[in-house]
Amino acid sequence: MGETGTPLLGVSTEDGIVMLSDPQYTVGDVFDIQFPYGNSMVRDRGVVDRLNDNVAVVRPLSARLLEGRFSDRPPMAADALFLALRSDADEVDFAPVKLWGDGAYGDWITFPEGTLDWFSGSEDLAEVARTRAGSGVYRRTDTQRMVIVGLLSGFTASLGETPDAQAMGYIGLEELARILPDSIPYYKHWEPPLRPDFEYGVPLKPGDVIVRPPDDEIPSGGGTPQGGGGRSGA
């Protein structure tokens, strides 16, 4: 993340990478992005396109990521819900989850009895919420498609006097809808050029990906532009 090196988790969607926001972020901030592709790890850069108090949307500069789709409704107690985790082999593991109290308490999920350790490697619900914050929460549709219903927020909750966390909070569709477009026209959908390094097997060379400032940050009389956001020259 920026110059700190702190890793963040995000969900790849049709509108960019959706991740948890932070008061330090501003539109135009540049992030390093990496994701598995086949047997390789692809690196790219992304620019914060929009953000609010809870979530931010980062547009990759040159990589065309797999695009998850959003659910057309909030989850219900009868739905098959999953939290996207990653295995030791860096592959997606969909851990079954359920709405806490059948949804009576709002946007909170928990693991079904007996599944937490097997899927996450930890029996501490608070540890899972902290280390997996930003991971996607999914609903399986009748056609077996996985659709996004939220992002794990990192918060936990409990009832009564027990000190242990009983549920994990997530940012639901109502909040995500505030920052996402109503629709994405197919013929105007942003398509970056092909990446030769992982789409054709050609090694990426220095200068193939160039971060340029937005046009409004280029001085009218010439000179060195200010700022670090912008588009790619790839």
C-alpha positions as CSV (number, residue, x, y, z in Angstrom):
1,M,0.0,0.0,0.0
2,G,1.7,3.2,-1.2
3,E,5.1,3.5,0.3
4,T,4.3,1.6,3.5
5,G,4.5,-1.9,2.1
6,T,1.4,-2.9,4.1
7,P,-0.6,-5.6,2.2
8,L,-4.3,-5.0,1.6
9,L,-7.0,-7.3,0.4
10,G,-9.5,-6.3,-2.3
11,V,-12.2,-7.8,-4.5
12,S,-11.9,-7.6,-8.3
13,T,-15.1,-6.4,-9.9
14,E,-16.4,-5.0,-13.2
15,D,-15.7,-1.5,-11.9
16,G,-12.2,-2.1,-10.5
17,I,-10.8,-3.4,-7.3
18,V,-13.0,-2.6,-4.3
19,M,-11.2,-2.5,-1.0
20,L,-11.6,-1.0,2.5
21,S,-10.9,2.7,2.7
22,D,-8.7,4.7,5.0
23,P,-8.6,8.4,6.1
24,Q,-5.1,8.7,4.6
25,Y,-6.2,7.7,1.1
26,T,-6.9,10.3,-1.6
27,V,-8.1,10.1,-5.2
28,G,-5.1,9.6,-7.4
29,D,-3.0,7.5,-4.9
30,V,-1.0,4.8,-6.6
31,F,-1.0,1.2,-5.3
32,D,1.1,-1.8,-6.2
33,I,-1.1,-4.7,-7.2
34,Q,-0.2,-8.3,-7.4
35,F,-2.4,-11.4,-8.1
36,P,-1.8,-15.0,-9.2
37,Y,-2.3,-15.9,-12.8
38,G,-1.7,-19.6,-13.7
39,N,1.6,-20.5,-12.1
40,S,2.9,-16.9,-12.0
41,M,2.4,-13.8,-9.9
42,V,1.5,-10.7,-11.9
43,R,2.4,-7.2,-10.7
44,D,0.7,-4.0,-11.8
45,R,-0.2,-0.6,-10.4
46,G,-3.6,0.9,-9.7
47,V,-4.9,4.4,-9.0
48,V,-7.6,5.2,-6.5
49,D,-10.6,6.3,-8.7
50,R,-13.3,6.9,-6.0
51,L,-13.6,6.5,-2.3
52,N,-15.8,7.3,0.7
53,D,-15.5,6.7,4.4
54,N,-15.7,2.9,4.1
55,V,-14.6,1.7,0.7
56,A,-12.4,2.7,-2.2
57,V,-12.3,1.7,-5.9
58,V,-8.8,1.2,-7.4
59,R,-8.5,1.0,-11.2
60,P,-5.6,-1.2,-12.5
61,L,-3.4,0.6,-15.0
62,S,-2.8,-2.2,-17.4
63,A,-3.9,-5.6,-16.0
64,R,-7.3,-7.0,-17.0
65,L,-8.5,-8.8,-13.8
66,L,-11.2,-11.4,-13.4
67,E,-14.4,-9.5,-12.8
68,G,-16.6,-10.6,-10.0
69,R,-20.3,-9.7,-10.2
70,F,-22.5,-8.2,-7.5
71,S,-25.6,-9.8,-6.1
72,D,-28.9,-8.3,-7.1
73,R,-30.1,-8.5,-3.5
74,P,-28.9,-8.7,0.0
75,P,-28.3,-12.2,1.4
76,M,-31.0,-14.1,3.3
77,A,-30.8,-16.7,6.0
78,A,-31.6,-19.5,3.6
79,D,-28.8,-18.5,1.2
80,A,-25.5,-20.5,0.8
81,L,-22.9,-17.9,1.8
82,F,-19.1,-18.0,1.6
83,L,-16.1,-16.1,2.7
84,A,-13.2,-16.0,0.2
85,L,-10.0,-17.1,1.8
86,R,-6.7,-18.2,0.2
87,S,-5.0,-21.6,0.8
88,D,-1.3,-22.1,1.4
89,A,-1.0,-22.7,-2.4
90,D,-2.5,-19.2,-2.9
91,E,-5.7,-20.6,-4.3
92,V,-9.2,-19.4,-3.4
93,D,-10.9,-21.4,-0.7
94,F,-14.6,-20.6,-0.3
95,A,-15.3,-21.1,3.4
96,P,-19.0,-21.6,4.3
97,V,-20.5,-18.9,6.5
98,K,-23.9,-18.0,7.7
99,L,-25.7,-14.8,8.8
100,W,-25.4,-14.3,12.5
101,G,-28.8,-14.8,14.1
102,D,-30.3,-15.4,10.7
103,G,-29.6,-11.8,9.9
104,A,-31.4,-10.3,12.9
105,Y,-28.4,-8.3,13.8
106,G,-27.6,-6.9,10.4
107,D,-24.4,-7.4,8.3
108,W,-22.7,-10.0,10.5
109,I,-21.5,-13.5,9.6
110,T,-20.1,-16.4,11.5
111,F,-18.7,-19.8,10.6
112,P,-21.0,-22.9,11.0
113,E,-20.1,-25.0,14.0
114,G,-16.9,-27.1,13.5
115,T,-15.7,-25.5,10.2
116,L,-13.6,-22.5,11.4
117,D,-10.3,-24.3,12.1
118,W,-10.4,-26.5,8.9
119,F,-10.9,-23.6,6.5
120,S,-8.9,-20.8,8.2
121,G,-6.1,-22.5,10.1
122,S,-7.2,-20.6,13.2
123,E,-9.9,-21.0,15.8
124,D,-9.8,-17.4,16.8
125,L,-12.6,-15.5,15.0
126,A,-11.1,-12.1,15.8
127,E,-7.8,-13.2,14.1
128,V,-9.7,-14.3,11.0
129,A,-11.5,-11.0,10.9
130,R,-8.3,-9.0,11.4
131,T,-6.1,-10.8,8.9
132,R,-8.8,-11.3,6.2
133,A,-10.3,-7.8,6.3
134,G,-11.3,-6.8,2.8
135,S,-12.0,-10.3,1.6
136,G,-15.2,-10.9,-0.4
137,V,-18.4,-12.4,1.0
138,Y,-20.3,-14.3,-1.6
139,R,-23.7,-15.8,-2.3
140,R,-24.2,-18.9,-4.4
141,T,-27.1,-18.4,-6.8
142,D,-29.5,-21.0,-8.1
143,T,-27.3,-21.3,-11.2
144,Q,-24.2,-22.0,-9.1
145,R,-22.7,-18.6,-9.8
146,M,-20.8,-16.9,-7.0
147,V,-21.9,-13.2,-6.6
148,I,-20.6,-10.6,-4.2
149,V,-22.7,-9.5,-1.3
150,G,-20.1,-7.7,0.8
151,L,-16.5,-7.1,2.1
152,L,-15.2,-8.3,5.4
153,S,-14.8,-5.2,7.5
154,G,-12.4,-6.4,10.2
155,F,-14.9,-5.8,13.1
156,T,-16.2,-8.5,15.4
157,A,-19.1,-8.7,17.9
158,S,-20.4,-10.9,20.7
159,L,-23.6,-11.2,22.8
160,G,-23.7,-11.5,26.6
161,E,-20.7,-11.5,28.9
162,T,-18.5,-13.8,26.7
163,P,-15.2,-12.1,25.8
164,D,-14.8,-14.1,22.6
165,A,-15.9,-12.8,19.3
166,Q,-19.0,-14.5,18.0
167,A,-19.4,-12.9,14.6
168,M,-17.5,-10.9,11.9
169,G,-18.9,-7.7,10.4
170,Y,-19.0,-7.1,6.7
171,I,-19.8,-4.0,4.5
172,G,-23.0,-5.0,2.7
173,L,-24.5,-4.1,-0.6
174,E,-26.4,-1.0,0.7
175,E,-23.1,0.7,1.5
176,L,-21.2,-0.6,-1.6
177,A,-24.0,0.8,-3.8
178,R,-23.2,4.3,-2.7
179,I,-19.9,4.3,-4.5
180,L,-20.5,1.9,-7.5
181,P,-22.2,3.0,-10.7
182,D,-25.8,2.1,-11.4
183,S,-24.7,0.3,-14.6
184,I,-21.6,-0.3,-16.8
185,P,-22.4,0.1,-20.6
186,Y,-20.8,-2.9,-22.4
187,Y,-19.5,-0.9,-25.4
188,K,-18.0,1.8,-23.1
189,H,-16.5,-0.7,-20.7
190,W,-12.8,0.2,-20.1
191,E,-10.5,-2.4,-21.7
192,P,-6.7,-1.9,-21.1
193,P,-4.3,-3.2,-23.8
194,L,-3.1,-6.8,-23.5
195,R,-0.3,-7.4,-21.0
196,P,2.5,-9.2,-22.9
197,D,4.2,-10.5,-19.7
198,F,1.3,-12.8,-18.6
199,E,-1.1,-12.9,-21.5
200,Y,1.5,-13.7,-24.1
201,G,4.4,-15.0,-22.0
202,V,6.7,-12.2,-22.9
203,P,8.8,-10.8,-20.0
204,L,7.8,-7.3,-18.9
205,K,10.6,-4.8,-19.6
206,P,11.4,-1.5,-17.7
207,G,9.2,1.3,-19.2
208,D,6.3,-1.0,-20.3
209,V,4.1,0.4,-17.6
210,I,4.3,4.1,-17.1
211,V,2.3,6.0,-14.4
212,R,1.3,9.4,-15.7
213,P,-0.4,12.3,-13.8
214,P,-4.0,13.2,-14.7
215,D,-4.3,15.9,-17.4
216,D,-5.4,18.5,-15.0
217,E,-2.1,18.1,-13.0
218,I,0.1,18.8,-16.0
219,P,1.4,22.4,-15.9
220,S,0.0,24.5,-18.8
221,G,3.4,26.1,-19.4
222,G,5.3,22.7,-19.4
223,G,7.7,21.5,-16.8
224,T,7.5,18.6,-14.4
225,P,4.0,17.5,-13.6
226,Q,2.9,17.3,-9.9
227,G,1.2,14.3,-8.3
228,G,1.3,10.6,-8.9
229,G,-2.1,9.5,-10.2
230,G,-3.1,8.9,-13.8
231,R,-3.2,6.5,-16.6
232,S,-0.7,4.0,-18.0
233,G,1.3,4.3,-21.2
234,A,1.4,0.5,-21.5
